[in-house]
């Protein structure tokens, strides 16, 4: 059994909770007024007078092992809250002259052309992921020119970070046959034949026009 060094309004109310007593019953148990108990609930940070500290010490000692264990659990600080992180992907829009790099994905019983992309793990740099995933999917080495922005993808619902990149080396080939059926360079002017115009992030179209 470990005694409480200093009783506060909060710890006194937790003892009440561990004993599973109403305000009236707890007040009667301690020999004080019910109004005083209510004041403890309203002021959890208050520190009790010496005589009240002694009364609570005695109540705790006489409560028994079951109540003391329950009280110890209630007294523990709450576990830090872990915030859920949104699923994020990094997407590379890789240019080679008048061509842009695409991959053809399998999924939901149909094939979809899209830009190379990869999942961003917590703590990872999205631009690095974009470069690495492009090479992993297509064998193409690229370098990031600029970030085009982020949005919630209208089809997948994940947070997508877009990067404009320049081709450095490598021919397009399907390096991930489990996920993709093809990888290819397509003319920029024909991009909307592969990806519907309304699904393309507007800054991508603006960047392609500016780079033409």
C-alpha angles and dihedrals in degrees: 000000000000119000121224109250095211126009117221132180089265097049092045090053090047089054088052090050092048090051089047093226131149119238089260095049093044091050090051091048092053096038095238135111124283087230089063091054090052089052090055090054090051094048109039092167097056120114117223127235118261094259092051090048088057093048091052092046090056093046090051094047092049095045095086134231097291094055092042092054091047090049092050090054092049091048094057114107113253116264113260111268115247112213116220112242122222116244107258134193131188116221125198122207099196119194129201110177106298093346134089126204120244137173127207111228130204117225146126091012094299140081122245130190115219144147119280110275142170141189117266111222119211109282095016122125109245093212091055090048090052092054094043095047092048090056093042093052102037110012089241120136114213142167127221115249098179144332112256097197141262137275142160102267110244094220106034100028093222126126106263125199114199126208130187109220139181125227115249105171144332138068120257112263134156104259094165107054093166092064103023138042098197147001122205148160110243130187112264090229090059097047095109090057087066102034121030111251093235091056095054115097104246095230087060091059090046091050092048091051092048091050095049 
